[in-house]
Structure formats: C-alpha cells, structure tokens
Amino acid sequence: MADLLTRDDHGREHGEHGHGHAHGEHGHGHAHDDHGHDHSHGHGHSHGLVHESIKRSREGLRAVGLALVVLGATAVFQLIIFVASGSVALLADLIHNFGDAATAIPLAIAFALRSARAERWAGLAVVLAIFVSACVAGYEAVERLLNPHQPEHLQALALAGVAGFAGNWWAALIRTRAGRRLDSPALIADGAHARADAYVSLAVVASALAIAAGADIADPLIGLGITLVILKITLDSWKTVRGSGHA
C-alpha cells in the first residue's frame, strides 16, 4: 500500500511537472507571437510615413500649377479681345496678368527644391515681375495719351474686364489658402497680388463705360491709374517677402 501511494504521488508530481513545462512552452510561444506582432506592426508604420517636406512640396506645386492654368486662360482670352479693341487699359491689365502667370515658374522651382531659401528668391522674382509689368503698362498709357486712339468693340472690352476680375479672384483664393496652410510668404504675397489685380481688372470695365459715354481720354488715364495700383502692389509684396527673410 505504501508503495502504491508513493508511485501515485510520484506520478502526480511528474504530471504537474509536465503540465508546468508545457505551460511554459505555451507561454513562451505566446510571448514570441506578441513580439512578432509588435515588430510587424511597427515595421508597417515606418513604411507608411511621408516626409512633411515632400507633402508641402506637392501641395505647393499643385496650388502654383492650378493658379497658372487659371491666369493663363484669362490672359489668353484678354489678348484676343485686345487685338480686336486696342484698349490700352486692357493692355495694361493683360500685361500684368501674363506677368502674374509667369511668376508660377520660380515658385514651382522653389517648391520642387523644397528649399526655404529658394522660396524667398522666388518671392523676389514675383516682386520683380510685378514691377516690370507696371513699367510696361505705364509706358503704354503715356504713349496712348500722346497718340490718342479710340478703342473699339466696347462690349467685348467690358467682358474682358469681367473675365480678368474672375480669373484673378480665383487665383488669389488658390494662392492665399495654400500659402496660409504651408506658411509660405511668397505664395501669400502672390495671392494678395492676384486679389488686387482682380480689382484692377474692374478698371477695364470702367474704361469701356467711360468711352461709351464719350470720354475717350479715360482709357489712357485709367491705364495710368492701373500702373499706380500695380506699383503699390509691388511695394506691398516687397515688404511681405523682405519681412519673411528677417523672420
């Protein structure tokens, strides 16, 4: 009897030992599975990240490209009407819109390079383009004062002014919103520039109305007025870009 009890106790102890060993193996396997899960989860996340500078570059290029399409289409439409009407006020607005569309080139390069320094230089290029357009518009207005010429197709001229307002306002929204999201002084300056251009385009409508009323001299005078507004835009844009360089 004692011998049987001894064998039974020994078997139970052996069974408990075996159970504990199996449990240990199970626990070990579970810990290993957890480790593998954590590793694969973390590994997947590291490959899913996109660097912020890349996302910023893509969004900046998207905004610049869309604004370029809008202003380019607006300028081409105005060019067609200028050829038919010969309005110097429309010419001033047209020159400025082409110059404004061209500012997309240095801005696009800056965003592609993902460089803050390149972005500041792009802002300076924007300011220079605005200033050059003011000089050309001013020259044409003075030339028309010295050699008067009455514009034709006044309804088309007024329509060109409305188109200029709509195109510039849309471009301003695109640039300003993107500039604020991306904290880009160059884009913000270009947005303010396009917004001011929208109001300048309304001066073309005023020129058409004045000429229809018999005030032919209004066209070159409005052209000079547009030149002064563009010079003011140049100064404001310069301050914005220069301020970002000191920040």
Secondary structure, 3 states (H helix, E strand, C coil): CHHHHHHHHHHHHHHHHHHHHHHHHHHHHHHHHHHHHHHHHHHHHHHHCCCHHHHHHHHHHHHHHHHHHHHHHHHHHHHHHHHHHCCHHHHHHHHHHHHHHHCHHHHHHHHHHCCHHHHHHHHHHHHHHHHHHHHHHHHHHHHHHHCCCCCCCHHHHHHHHHHHHHHHHHHHHHHHHHHHHHCCHHHHHHHHHHHHHHHHHHHHHHHHHHHHCCCCCHHHHHHHHHHHHHHHHHHHHHHHHHHHHHC
